[in-house]
């Protein structure tokens, strides 16, 4: 007869009782152990206590305070290349190397929506108010409305912006969520607005002679910092025209210009400073990061070193070597005290507190 606990059926096949089948379907993914860092973007949560990093085709969360590591259950089709957590900490965008993305409820770890961007995504950033999502699409930039319950958690494309002649490498939002800056392999930095605005014109700022690795706004939006592959750090400042705040476009006294965003007032961009990182040997910049609150600027190089600078004076704060392999990811925590570094060649992910020169995490 059939084995105990099983009912008879076709020859060579066992049919499990309903209770056993129900128990088998009750298994859920809990955690992923032993996964090493293999590349992709990393990011701190808004409170700075957790570090997000790719773990194969999933997202891993390291609690730096409790010392615990968990992995979210949703799976991408391929290994994750870009992670972008909204500033309000509710929505997580996980994009794989082919451009297929998941929108995840970060609190519950549930998939809300899937989208195919149809090309490899180099960078994706949520606006500071969590209302917009900017995604690189080759030499173009796509702006999407943040999915909401009213939209059925679907992505709605707002605008597509162009102007670069090569792939966009990075994108950053201004603190007021009205403007974006992009940098690309065509050695230029471009400034855009989310919507057409009176007095603002998209512009290109070309001050580099090699690929631009990153671009960042200062907290007051008067400065725009950019770093090239060769280690040239450029600081641009927006100078308002004299008397612009008191005059409108007709030359008459008016109050409207005073309430316009900074870049919509008459003025021009001027280069205030240019500095060289003076990295040893032939090392090239691979990644960079900037914390607006502390004005700390970090850059990582192909030979395993990273440097910290204080902006806008470009004062060197610290230089540290982590080996001889390239650094693939950099992230600064809120306040600029913690620096997360990832190296896929070493399979290493670490968090360094540069003020006290201690490791918070090393795996």
LUMTOR-182324 format. One record per residue (C-alpha): residue in one letter; x, y, z negated. Coordinates in Angstrom, 3 decimals, always signed. Layout:
# residues N
<pt res="A" c1="X" c2="Y" c3="Z"/>
...
This chain:
# residues 363
<pt res="X" c1="+0.000" c2="+0.000" c3="+0.000"/>
<pt res="X" c1="+1.013" c2="+3.692" c3="+0.126"/>
<pt res="X" c1="+3.352" c2="+5.072" c3="-2.567"/>
<pt res="X" c1="+1.775" c2="+6.292" c3="-5.788"/>
<pt res="X" c1="+0.470" c2="+9.878" c3="-5.457"/>
<pt res="X" c1="+0.101" c2="+9.617" c3="-1.684"/>
<pt res="X" c1="-2.877" c2="+8.570" c3="+0.355"/>
<pt res="X" c1="-2.604" c2="+6.252" c3="+3.312"/>
<pt res="X" c1="-2.679" c2="+7.617" c3="+6.828"/>
<pt res="X" c1="-1.114" c2="+7.020" c3="+10.164"/>
<pt res="X" c1="+1.877" c2="+4.703" c3="+10.143"/>
<pt res="X" c1="+5.053" c2="+6.500" c3="+8.975"/>
<pt res="X" c1="+3.199" c2="+9.575" c3="+7.770"/>
<pt res="X" c1="+2.244" c2="+10.460" c3="+4.183"/>
<pt res="X" c1="-0.621" c2="+12.804" c3="+3.372"/>
<pt res="X" c1="-0.125" c2="+14.791" c3="+0.150"/>
<pt res="X" c1="-3.077" c2="+15.415" c3="-2.173"/>
<pt res="X" c1="-4.573" c2="+18.918" c3="-2.183"/>
<pt res="X" c1="-2.995" c2="+19.809" c3="-5.540"/>
<pt res="X" c1="+0.499" c2="+18.924" c3="-4.288"/>
<pt res="X" c1="-0.005" c2="+20.886" c3="-1.054"/>
<pt res="X" c1="-1.158" c2="+23.936" c3="-3.041"/>
<pt res="X" c1="+1.918" c2="+23.761" c3="-5.265"/>
<pt res="X" c1="+4.206" c2="+23.587" c3="-2.222"/>
<pt res="X" c1="+2.644" c2="+26.721" c3="-0.742"/>
<pt res="X" c1="+3.039" c2="+28.575" c3="-4.043"/>
<pt res="X" c1="+6.812" c2="+28.954" c3="-3.612"/>
<pt res="X" c1="+7.928" c2="+32.532" c3="-3.013"/>
<pt res="X" c1="+11.290" c2="+34.057" c3="-2.235"/>
<pt res="X" c1="+12.958" c2="+35.209" c3="-5.451"/>
<pt res="X" c1="+16.548" c2="+36.227" c3="-4.795"/>
<pt res="X" c1="+19.558" c2="+35.742" c3="-2.528"/>
<pt res="X" c1="+22.816" c2="+34.807" c3="-4.229"/>
<pt res="X" c1="+26.382" c2="+34.969" c3="-3.001"/>
<pt res="X" c1="+25.774" c2="+37.334" c3="-0.062"/>
<pt res="X" c1="+28.717" c2="+39.610" c3="+0.753"/>
<pt res="X" c1="+28.629" c2="+42.974" c3="+2.479"/>
<pt res="X" c1="+28.875" c2="+42.498" c3="+6.251"/>
<pt res="X" c1="+28.232" c2="+46.021" c3="+7.496"/>
<pt res="X" c1="+25.380" c2="+48.496" c3="+7.780"/>
<pt res="X" c1="+24.408" c2="+51.680" c3="+5.989"/>
<pt res="X" c1="+24.187" c2="+51.959" c3="+2.208"/>
<pt res="X" c1="+22.146" c2="+54.381" c3="+0.109"/>
<pt res="X" c1="+21.423" c2="+55.299" c3="-3.491"/>
<pt res="X" c1="+17.848" c2="+55.482" c3="-4.743"/>
<pt res="X" c1="+16.638" c2="+59.021" c3="-5.656"/>
<pt res="X" c1="+17.374" c2="+58.451" c3="-9.367"/>
<pt res="X" c1="+20.900" c2="+57.268" c3="-8.540"/>
<pt res="X" c1="+20.607" c2="+54.082" c3="-10.610"/>
<pt res="X" c1="+20.272" c2="+51.579" c3="-7.740"/>
<pt res="X" c1="+22.332" c2="+51.000" c3="-4.612"/>
<pt res="X" c1="+20.717" c2="+49.632" c3="-1.452"/>
<pt res="X" c1="+22.789" c2="+47.634" c3="+1.005"/>
<pt res="X" c1="+22.159" c2="+45.084" c3="+3.787"/>
<pt res="X" c1="+22.410" c2="+41.395" c3="+2.904"/>
<pt res="X" c1="+22.146" c2="+39.655" c3="+6.257"/>
<pt res="X" c1="+18.654" c2="+40.321" c3="+7.555"/>
<pt res="X" c1="+17.372" c2="+41.514" c3="+4.177"/>
<pt res="X" c1="+17.911" c2="+44.512" c3="+1.878"/>
<pt res="X" c1="+19.752" c2="+44.040" c3="-1.394"/>
<pt res="X" c1="+19.224" c2="+46.250" c3="-4.460"/>
<pt res="X" c1="+21.950" c2="+46.503" c3="-7.099"/>
<pt res="X" c1="+20.835" c2="+47.992" c3="-10.424"/>
<pt res="X" c1="+23.990" c2="+49.793" c3="-11.555"/>
<pt res="X" c1="+22.657" c2="+50.468" c3="-15.053"/>
<pt res="X" c1="+21.350" c2="+46.986" c3="-15.918"/>
<pt res="X" c1="+23.944" c2="+45.160" c3="-13.851"/>
<pt res="X" c1="+21.400" c2="+43.105" c3="-11.894"/>
<pt res="X" c1="+21.083" c2="+42.377" c3="-8.190"/>
<pt res="X" c1="+17.837" c2="+41.553" c3="-6.391"/>
<pt res="X" c1="+17.025" c2="+41.024" c3="-2.730"/>
<pt res="X" c1="+13.774" c2="+42.101" c3="-1.105"/>
<pt res="X" c1="+11.760" c2="+39.314" c3="+0.518"/>
<pt res="X" c1="+10.972" c2="+40.927" c3="+3.937"/>
<pt res="X" c1="+13.231" c2="+39.681" c3="+6.727"/>
<pt res="X" c1="+14.349" c2="+41.473" c3="+9.878"/>
<pt res="X" c1="+14.867" c2="+39.540" c3="+13.107"/>
<pt res="X" c1="+18.622" c2="+40.131" c3="+12.999"/>
<pt res="X" c1="+21.144" c2="+41.501" c3="+10.528"/>
<pt res="X" c1="+20.208" c2="+44.898" c3="+9.120"/>
<pt res="X" c1="+22.156" c2="+47.856" c3="+10.529"/>
<pt res="X" c1="+20.364" c2="+50.887" c3="+9.034"/>
<pt res="X" c1="+18.520" c2="+51.359" c3="+5.743"/>
<pt res="X" c1="+16.615" c2="+54.581" c3="+5.043"/>
<pt res="X" c1="+14.728" c2="+55.125" c3="+1.788"/>
<pt res="X" c1="+12.328" c2="+58.074" c3="+1.599"/>
<pt res="X" c1="+13.219" c2="+60.728" c3="-1.018"/>
<pt res="X" c1="+10.021" c2="+59.956" c3="-2.930"/>
<pt res="X" c1="+11.229" c2="+56.348" c3="-3.260"/>
<pt res="X" c1="+8.089" c2="+54.756" c3="-1.816"/>
<pt res="X" c1="+8.887" c2="+53.766" c3="+1.774"/>
<pt res="X" c1="+11.967" c2="+51.917" c3="+3.020"/>
<pt res="X" c1="+12.841" c2="+51.649" c3="+6.707"/>
<pt res="X" c1="+14.974" c2="+48.621" c3="+7.575"/>
<pt res="X" c1="+16.324" c2="+48.533" c3="+11.152"/>
<pt res="X" c1="+18.239" c2="+45.586" c3="+12.588"/>
<pt res="X" c1="+21.030" c2="+45.712" c3="+15.143"/>
<pt res="X" c1="+18.647" c2="+45.379" c3="+18.106"/>
<pt res="X" c1="+16.361" c2="+48.233" c3="+17.020"/>
<pt res="X" c1="+13.497" c2="+46.200" c3="+15.518"/>
<pt res="X" c1="+12.387" c2="+47.810" c3="+12.261"/>
<pt res="X" c1="+10.279" c2="+47.043" c3="+9.207"/>
<pt res="X" c1="+8.465" c2="+49.634" c3="+7.125"/>
<pt res="X" c1="+8.508" c2="+48.293" c3="+3.570"/>
<pt res="X" c1="+6.633" c2="+49.335" c3="+0.463"/>
<pt res="X" c1="+9.755" c2="+49.640" c3="-1.675"/>
<pt res="X" c1="+7.934" c2="+49.297" c3="-4.990"/>
<pt res="X" c1="+6.086" c2="+46.087" c3="-4.051"/>
<pt res="X" c1="+8.497" c2="+44.736" c3="-1.461"/>
<pt res="X" c1="+5.728" c2="+44.235" c3="+1.100"/>
<pt res="X" c1="+5.844" c2="+44.887" c3="+4.855"/>
<pt res="X" c1="+3.476" c2="+47.674" c3="+5.890"/>
<pt res="X" c1="+4.331" c2="+47.966" c3="+9.575"/>
<pt res="X" c1="+6.700" c2="+46.737" c3="+12.278"/>
<pt res="X" c1="+8.063" c2="+48.828" c3="+15.140"/>
<pt res="X" c1="+10.520" c2="+48.299" c3="+17.989"/>
<pt res="X" c1="+12.639" c2="+51.387" c3="+18.739"/>
<pt res="X" c1="+13.820" c2="+49.575" c3="+21.907"/>
<pt res="X" c1="+17.482" c2="+50.440" c3="+21.453"/>
<pt res="X" c1="+20.188" c2="+50.205" c3="+18.821"/>
<pt res="X" c1="+19.652" c2="+52.815" c3="+16.097"/>
<pt res="X" c1="+22.786" c2="+54.531" c3="+14.792"/>
<pt res="X" c1="+21.069" c2="+56.643" c3="+12.124"/>
<pt res="X" c1="+17.631" c2="+57.232" c3="+10.613"/>
<pt res="X" c1="+16.786" c2="+59.902" c3="+8.030"/>
<pt res="X" c1="+13.625" c2="+60.864" c3="+6.135"/>
<pt res="X" c1="+12.987" c2="+64.567" c3="+5.630"/>
<pt res="X" c1="+13.400" c2="+65.883" c3="+2.041"/>
<pt res="X" c1="+9.612" c2="+66.231" c3="+1.728"/>
<pt res="X" c1="+9.147" c2="+62.621" c3="+2.975"/>
<pt res="X" c1="+6.760" c2="+63.800" c3="+5.704"/>
<pt res="X" c1="+8.982" c2="+63.126" c3="+8.744"/>
<pt res="X" c1="+11.373" c2="+60.475" c3="+9.996"/>
<pt res="X" c1="+14.208" c2="+61.241" c3="+12.422"/>
<pt res="X" c1="+15.642" c2="+58.311" c3="+14.408"/>
<pt res="X" c1="+18.488" c2="+58.376" c3="+16.918"/>
<pt res="X" c1="+17.640" c2="+56.939" c3="+20.341"/>
<pt res="X" c1="+20.786" c2="+56.958" c3="+22.445"/>
<pt res="X" c1="+21.481" c2="+60.585" c3="+23.355"/>
<pt res="X" c1="+18.002" c2="+61.627" c3="+22.193"/>
<pt res="X" c1="+16.426" c2="+62.199" c3="+18.814"/>
<pt res="X" c1="+12.932" c2="+60.992" c3="+17.959"/>
<pt res="X" c1="+10.831" c2="+62.599" c3="+15.235"/>
<pt res="X" c1="+8.011" c2="+60.489" c3="+13.780"/>
<pt res="X" c1="+5.291" c2="+61.353" c3="+11.320"/>
<pt res="X" c1="+5.638" c2="+59.438" c3="+8.083"/>
<pt res="X" c1="+3.174" c2="+56.509" c3="+8.131"/>
<pt res="X" c1="+0.307" c2="+56.916" c3="+5.677"/>
<pt res="X" c1="-2.722" c2="+54.938" c3="+4.583"/>
<pt res="X" c1="-4.922" c2="+57.240" c3="+6.677"/>
<pt res="X" c1="-2.852" c2="+56.340" c3="+9.762"/>
<pt res="X" c1="-3.067" c2="+52.635" c3="+8.965"/>
<pt res="X" c1="+0.660" c2="+52.685" c3="+8.138"/>
<pt res="X" c1="+1.386" c2="+53.153" c3="+11.846"/>
<pt res="X" c1="+4.180" c2="+55.305" c3="+13.265"/>
<pt res="X" c1="+3.037" c2="+58.342" c3="+15.263"/>
<pt res="X" c1="+5.696" c2="+60.001" c3="+17.385"/>
<pt res="X" c1="+5.828" c2="+63.780" c3="+17.033"/>
<pt res="X" c1="+8.612" c2="+64.933" c3="+19.395"/>
<pt res="X" c1="+11.617" c2="+63.699" c3="+21.332"/>
<pt res="X" c1="+14.583" c2="+66.091" c3="+21.424"/>
<pt res="X" c1="+17.439" c2="+66.015" c3="+23.910"/>
<pt res="X" c1="+20.547" c2="+67.930" c3="+24.866"/>
<pt res="X" c1="+23.432" c2="+65.651" c3="+23.963"/>
<pt res="X" c1="+25.407" c2="+64.001" c3="+26.757"/>
<pt res="X" c1="+26.401" c2="+60.915" c3="+24.764"/>
<pt res="X" c1="+25.052" c2="+58.801" c3="+21.919"/>
<pt res="X" c1="+24.032" c2="+60.617" c3="+18.737"/>
<pt res="X" c1="+26.060" c2="+59.348" c3="+15.773"/>
<pt res="X" c1="+24.294" c2="+61.008" c3="+12.838"/>
<pt res="X" c1="+21.370" c2="+63.267" c3="+11.971"/>
<pt res="X" c1="+20.708" c2="+65.375" c3="+8.876"/>
<pt res="X" c1="+17.736" c2="+67.416" c3="+7.614"/>
<pt res="X" c1="+17.854" c2="+70.932" c3="+6.236"/>
<pt res="X" c1="+16.723" c2="+71.244" c3="+2.589"/>
<pt res="X" c1="+13.419" c2="+72.881" c3="+3.654"/>
<pt res="X" c1="+12.560" c2="+70.016" c3="+6.086"/>
<pt res="X" c1="+12.105" c2="+72.469" c3="+8.986"/>
<pt res="X" c1="+15.382" c2="+71.967" c3="+10.864"/>
<pt res="X" c1="+17.679" c2="+69.114" c3="+11.893"/>
<pt res="X" c1="+21.316" c2="+68.932" c3="+12.927"/>
<pt res="X" c1="+22.781" c2="+66.144" c3="+15.030"/>
<pt res="X" c1="+26.321" c2="+65.177" c3="+15.970"/>
<pt res="X" c1="+27.316" c2="+62.970" c3="+18.852"/>
<pt res="X" c1="+30.133" c2="+61.342" c3="+20.743"/>
<pt res="X" c1="+30.088" c2="+64.266" c3="+23.187"/>
<pt res="X" c1="+32.027" c2="+66.303" c3="+20.551"/>
<pt res="X" c1="+29.127" c2="+68.669" c3="+19.862"/>
<pt res="X" c1="+26.770" c2="+69.530" c3="+17.007"/>
<pt res="X" c1="+23.222" c2="+70.586" c3="+17.861"/>
<pt res="X" c1="+20.583" c2="+72.340" c3="+15.815"/>
<pt res="X" c1="+16.853" c2="+71.682" c3="+16.290"/>
<pt res="X" c1="+13.565" c2="+72.572" c3="+14.629"/>
<pt res="X" c1="+10.735" c2="+70.146" c3="+13.904"/>
<pt res="X" c1="+8.260" c2="+72.449" c3="+15.688"/>
<pt res="X" c1="+8.814" c2="+75.427" c3="+18.019"/>
<pt res="X" c1="+9.236" c2="+78.520" c3="+15.834"/>
<pt res="X" c1="+9.275" c2="+82.242" c3="+16.599"/>
<pt res="X" c1="+12.813" c2="+83.552" c3="+16.619"/>
<pt res="X" c1="+14.508" c2="+80.137" c3="+16.709"/>
<pt res="X" c1="+16.265" c2="+78.627" c3="+19.694"/>
<pt res="X" c1="+17.929" c2="+75.189" c3="+19.713"/>
<pt res="X" c1="+21.660" c2="+75.595" c3="+20.074"/>
<pt res="X" c1="+24.883" c2="+73.685" c3="+20.513"/>
<pt res="X" c1="+27.862" c2="+74.325" c3="+18.259"/>
<pt res="X" c1="+30.999" c2="+73.050" c3="+19.974"/>
<pt res="X" c1="+34.081" c2="+73.404" c3="+17.786"/>
<pt res="X" c1="+35.539" c2="+69.881" c3="+17.959"/>
<pt res="X" c1="+37.852" c2="+68.088" c3="+20.368"/>
<pt res="X" c1="+36.887" c2="+64.518" c3="+19.454"/>
<pt res="X" c1="+33.809" c2="+62.532" c3="+18.435"/>
<pt res="X" c1="+31.914" c2="+64.121" c3="+15.550"/>
<pt res="X" c1="+31.308" c2="+61.653" c3="+12.701"/>
<pt res="X" c1="+28.968" c2="+63.674" c3="+10.478"/>
<pt res="X" c1="+27.203" c2="+66.989" c3="+9.979"/>
<pt res="X" c1="+25.664" c2="+68.457" c3="+6.810"/>
<pt res="X" c1="+23.753" c2="+71.526" c3="+5.613"/>
<pt res="X" c1="+24.746" c2="+73.417" c3="+2.484"/>
<pt res="X" c1="+22.130" c2="+73.865" c3="-0.231"/>
<pt res="X" c1="+21.398" c2="+77.471" c3="+0.766"/>
<pt res="X" c1="+21.471" c2="+76.543" c3="+4.490"/>
<pt res="X" c1="+24.005" c2="+79.295" c3="+5.237"/>
<pt res="X" c1="+26.762" c2="+76.759" c3="+5.943"/>
<pt res="X" c1="+26.922" c2="+73.840" c3="+8.347"/>
<pt res="X" c1="+29.784" c2="+71.385" c3="+7.844"/>
<pt res="X" c1="+30.976" c2="+68.880" c3="+10.437"/>
<pt res="X" c1="+33.807" c2="+66.356" c3="+10.513"/>
<pt res="X" c1="+35.417" c2="+64.873" c3="+13.622"/>
<pt res="X" c1="+37.007" c2="+61.487" c3="+14.205"/>
<pt res="X" c1="+40.465" c2="+63.090" c3="+14.079"/>
<pt res="X" c1="+39.873" c2="+64.486" c3="+10.577"/>
<pt res="X" c1="+39.091" c2="+68.097" c3="+11.507"/>
<pt res="X" c1="+36.609" c2="+69.646" c3="+9.086"/>
<pt res="X" c1="+34.751" c2="+72.707" c3="+10.405"/>
<pt res="X" c1="+32.664" c2="+75.095" c3="+8.307"/>
<pt res="X" c1="+30.176" c2="+77.313" c3="+10.184"/>
<pt res="X" c1="+28.210" c2="+80.102" c3="+8.520"/>
<pt res="X" c1="+25.001" c2="+81.728" c3="+9.705"/>
<pt res="X" c1="+25.392" c2="+85.494" c3="+9.424"/>
<pt res="X" c1="+22.203" c2="+87.536" c3="+9.525"/>
<pt res="X" c1="+22.213" c2="+90.690" c3="+11.606"/>
<pt res="X" c1="+22.531" c2="+93.899" c3="+9.589"/>
<pt res="X" c1="+19.072" c2="+95.169" c3="+8.686"/>
<pt res="X" c1="+17.374" c2="+92.133" c3="+10.220"/>
<pt res="X" c1="+15.264" c2="+91.513" c3="+7.137"/>
<pt res="X" c1="+13.593" c2="+94.906" c3="+7.438"/>
<pt res="X" c1="+12.974" c2="+95.043" c3="+11.192"/>
<pt res="X" c1="+10.706" c2="+93.030" c3="+13.438"/>
<pt res="X" c1="+11.258" c2="+92.249" c3="+17.108"/>
<pt res="X" c1="+9.919" c2="+95.678" c3="+18.168"/>
<pt res="X" c1="+12.404" c2="+97.505" c3="+15.981"/>
<pt res="X" c1="+9.697" c2="+98.728" c3="+13.662"/>
<pt res="X" c1="+9.576" c2="+98.167" c3="+9.949"/>
<pt res="X" c1="+7.902" c2="+94.875" c3="+9.167"/>
<pt res="X" c1="+7.574" c2="+92.402" c3="+6.356"/>
<pt res="X" c1="+7.160" c2="+89.263" c3="+8.452"/>
<pt res="X" c1="+10.888" c2="+88.645" c3="+9.039"/>
<pt res="X" c1="+11.581" c2="+88.475" c3="+5.331"/>
<pt res="X" c1="+9.295" c2="+85.480" c3="+5.026"/>
<pt res="X" c1="+10.655" c2="+83.661" c3="+8.055"/>
<pt res="X" c1="+13.032" c2="+80.712" c3="+7.631"/>
<pt res="X" c1="+16.694" c2="+81.703" c3="+7.744"/>
<pt res="X" c1="+17.418" c2="+80.509" c3="+11.283"/>
<pt res="X" c1="+14.382" c2="+82.379" c3="+12.628"/>
<pt res="X" c1="+15.832" c2="+85.732" c3="+11.583"/>
<pt res="X" c1="+18.218" c2="+87.608" c3="+13.896"/>
<pt res="X" c1="+21.783" c2="+86.467" c3="+13.357"/>
<pt res="X" c1="+24.559" c2="+84.279" c3="+14.710"/>
<pt res="X" c1="+26.793" c2="+81.373" c3="+13.758"/>
<pt res="X" c1="+30.419" c2="+82.113" c3="+12.947"/>
<pt res="X" c1="+33.258" c2="+79.745" c3="+12.180"/>
<pt res="X" c1="+34.391" c2="+80.477" c3="+8.630"/>
<pt res="X" c1="+37.045" c2="+77.829" c3="+8.185"/>
<pt res="X" c1="+38.740" c2="+74.864" c3="+9.802"/>
<pt res="X" c1="+40.791" c2="+72.367" c3="+7.831"/>
<pt res="X" c1="+42.588" c2="+69.089" c3="+8.449"/>
<pt res="X" c1="+42.230" c2="+66.095" c3="+6.158"/>
<pt res="X" c1="+45.935" c2="+65.265" c3="+6.647"/>
<pt res="X" c1="+45.302" c2="+61.533" c3="+6.466"/>
<pt res="X" c1="+48.418" c2="+59.362" c3="+6.696"/>
<pt res="X" c1="+49.524" c2="+57.721" c3="+9.913"/>
<pt res="X" c1="+47.076" c2="+57.309" c3="+12.770"/>
<pt res="X" c1="+44.006" c2="+56.727" c3="+10.611"/>
<pt res="X" c1="+40.689" c2="+57.911" c3="+12.023"/>
<pt res="X" c1="+37.544" c2="+59.005" c3="+10.215"/>
<pt res="X" c1="+34.955" c2="+56.230" c3="+10.167"/>
<pt res="X" c1="+32.277" c2="+57.589" c3="+7.779"/>
<pt res="X" c1="+31.517" c2="+60.696" c3="+5.734"/>
<pt res="X" c1="+28.939" c2="+61.815" c3="+3.159"/>
<pt res="X" c1="+27.932" c2="+65.043" c3="+1.420"/>
<pt res="X" c1="+26.029" c2="+65.806" c3="-1.789"/>
<pt res="X" c1="+24.197" c2="+69.125" c3="-1.616"/>
<pt res="X" c1="+23.800" c2="+69.600" c3="-5.379"/>
<pt res="X" c1="+27.485" c2="+69.260" c3="-6.268"/>
<pt res="X" c1="+29.004" c2="+70.358" c3="-2.914"/>
<pt res="X" c1="+31.165" c2="+67.219" c3="-2.906"/>
<pt res="X" c1="+32.232" c2="+66.007" c3="+0.546"/>
<pt res="X" c1="+33.585" c2="+62.468" c3="+1.040"/>
<pt res="X" c1="+35.226" c2="+60.915" c3="+4.083"/>
<pt res="X" c1="+36.467" c2="+57.377" c3="+4.706"/>
<pt res="X" c1="+39.152" c2="+56.288" c3="+7.141"/>
<pt res="X" c1="+40.064" c2="+53.325" c3="+9.312"/>
<pt res="X" c1="+43.043" c2="+52.467" c3="+7.094"/>
<pt res="X" c1="+41.083" c2="+51.974" c3="+3.878"/>
<pt res="X" c1="+41.523" c2="+55.340" c3="+2.157"/>
<pt res="X" c1="+38.884" c2="+57.890" c3="+1.249"/>
<pt res="X" c1="+39.159" c2="+61.566" c3="+0.318"/>
<pt res="X" c1="+36.936" c2="+63.884" c3="-1.679"/>
<pt res="X" c1="+36.656" c2="+67.625" c3="-1.104"/>
<pt res="X" c1="+34.760" c2="+70.450" c3="-2.759"/>
<pt res="X" c1="+32.895" c2="+72.710" c3="-0.372"/>
<pt res="X" c1="+32.799" c2="+75.403" c3="+0.915"/>
<pt res="X" c1="+36.417" c2="+76.068" c3="-0.126"/>
<pt res="X" c1="+37.517" c2="+72.660" c3="+1.222"/>
<pt res="X" c1="+39.522" c2="+72.002" c3="-1.920"/>
<pt res="X" c1="+40.897" c2="+68.457" c3="-2.141"/>
<pt res="X" c1="+39.673" c2="+66.634" c3="-5.248"/>
<pt res="X" c1="+40.888" c2="+63.066" c3="-4.920"/>
<pt res="X" c1="+42.467" c2="+60.516" c3="-2.566"/>
<pt res="X" c1="+42.248" c2="+56.768" c3="-3.142"/>
<pt res="X" c1="+43.309" c2="+53.717" c3="-1.145"/>
<pt res="X" c1="+41.133" c2="+50.606" c3="-1.139"/>
<pt res="X" c1="+43.364" c2="+48.453" c3="+1.015"/>
<pt res="X" c1="+44.231" c2="+48.488" c3="+4.687"/>
<pt res="X" c1="+40.821" c2="+47.702" c3="+6.223"/>
<pt res="X" c1="+38.384" c2="+50.236" c3="+7.670"/>
<pt res="X" c1="+35.603" c2="+51.677" c3="+5.512"/>
<pt res="X" c1="+32.249" c2="+51.053" c3="+7.203"/>
<pt res="X" c1="+29.872" c2="+52.857" c3="+4.858"/>
<pt res="X" c1="+29.928" c2="+55.762" c3="+2.392"/>
<pt res="X" c1="+27.241" c2="+57.170" c3="+0.110"/>
<pt res="X" c1="+27.286" c2="+59.739" c3="-2.673"/>
<pt res="X" c1="+24.891" c2="+59.421" c3="-5.582"/>
<pt res="X" c1="+22.760" c2="+62.315" c3="-6.863"/>
<pt res="X" c1="+25.086" c2="+64.753" c3="-8.588"/>
<pt res="X" c1="+28.091" c2="+63.596" c3="-6.576"/>
<pt res="X" c1="+29.702" c2="+61.642" c3="-9.461"/>
<pt res="X" c1="+29.353" c2="+58.152" c3="-7.980"/>
<pt res="X" c1="+30.730" c2="+57.175" c3="-4.584"/>
<pt res="X" c1="+29.639" c2="+53.913" c3="-2.942"/>
<pt res="X" c1="+31.998" c2="+52.373" c3="-0.382"/>
<pt res="X" c1="+31.502" c2="+49.352" c3="+1.863"/>
<pt res="X" c1="+34.053" c2="+47.432" c3="+3.932"/>
<pt res="X" c1="+32.800" c2="+44.587" c3="+6.118"/>
<pt res="X" c1="+36.295" c2="+43.288" c3="+6.859"/>
<pt res="X" c1="+36.845" c2="+42.700" c3="+3.139"/>
<pt res="X" c1="+33.217" c2="+41.780" c3="+2.447"/>
<pt res="X" c1="+33.453" c2="+44.297" c3="-0.364"/>
<pt res="X" c1="+31.015" c2="+46.781" c3="-1.849"/>
<pt res="X" c1="+32.046" c2="+49.042" c3="-4.717"/>
<pt res="X" c1="+30.888" c2="+52.101" c3="-6.619"/>
<pt res="X" c1="+33.566" c2="+54.462" c3="-7.902"/>
<pt res="X" c1="+33.081" c2="+57.212" c3="-10.497"/>
<pt res="X" c1="+35.722" c2="+59.621" c3="-9.342"/>
<pt res="X" c1="+35.700" c2="+62.006" c3="-12.311"/>
<pt res="X" c1="+36.622" c2="+59.298" c3="-14.831"/>
<pt res="X" c1="+38.350" c2="+57.136" c3="-12.179"/>
<pt res="X" c1="+36.494" c2="+53.952" c3="-13.137"/>
<pt res="X" c1="+34.635" c2="+51.258" c3="-11.206"/>
<pt res="X" c1="+30.887" c2="+51.071" c3="-11.766"/>
<pt res="X" c1="+30.518" c2="+48.137" c3="-9.365"/>
<pt res="X" c1="+32.997" c2="+45.937" c3="-7.523"/>
<pt res="X" c1="+31.815" c2="+42.923" c3="-5.602"/>
